[in-house]
Amino acid sequence: MPAANDILDGLQAIANGWPALAALWHVYFGVLAGALLCGYRPSQRLAGILAALPLVSVSVLGFAAANAFNGTVFALLASTALLLAARMPGQRVRIAPWPWRAAGVPMFAFGWLYPHFLTVQSFVDYGYLAPTGLVPCPTLAIIVGVTLLLGGLGTAAWSGLFAASGLFYGTFGAMRLGVSMDWLLSLGSLCLLGLLAAREFRRRRSGT
C-alpha cells in the first residue's frame, strides 16, 4: 500500500483531473434518483448492476494513478457486486421504510457533494464535479445510500459487501489519511449493517 501522502496526492489528482467524468457520473446518478422519485422501479437485478458500474470507473482510475491497491480492491469489489447483481431475482425493488430512507438520503447526498480533494471556484461546483465515481469514499457513500433507500436490494450478501467496504474505507480515510468527513461513510455503513440485522431478525421471527 502506498504511503498516506502518496495516496492523498493521487486522489487529489484524480478528483481534479477528470471533471467531465465526474459530471457524467452525476448525470448518471441524477437520472437514477429522478426515475425512482417518479415511480420507476427496476428489477433488483438491474438496480444492482446500475449501482455497481461506478466501481469499475474507480478501479480504472486507481490503476491510472499508480494506486494498485485501490485499483485491485475496486476491481474485485466491482466483479463481486456484478456477480451478486446477476443472481438477484427479477422482482421490482421497493423503497425502504422511513428509518432506512432517513439514513439513505443523507448518504446519497454526502456521496453526491463530497467536497474533499476537489478544488473549485464555488460551492455550487460540488453539485456536479465532486469525485463520485472517481475515488473510493464518495462512490461507496452513494452506493450505500442507494442500498439503504432500496432496503438492501433484498440480499444479505449485497448489504454485507458494501457495509464492510464502507466501514473499511471510511475508517481508513478518517484515521490513516486524516479525512475526518469519511467517518460519515462509516456511520452510513453501520446503518446498513443495522438494516441487515433487522431483516435477519424479521426472518428468524417469521421462521422463514
Secondary structure, DSSP 8 states (H G I E B T S, - for coil): ---HHHHHHHHHHHHHH-HHHHHHHHHHHHHHHHHHHTT---BHHHHHHHHHHHHHHHHHHHHHTT-HHHHHHHHHHHHHHHHHHHTS-SSB-----HHHHHHHHHHHHHHHH--TT---SSGGGHHHHS-TTTSHHHHHHHHHHHHHHTGGGG-HHHHHHHHHHHHHHHHHHHHTS--GGGHHHHHHHHHHHHHHHHHHHHHHHHT-
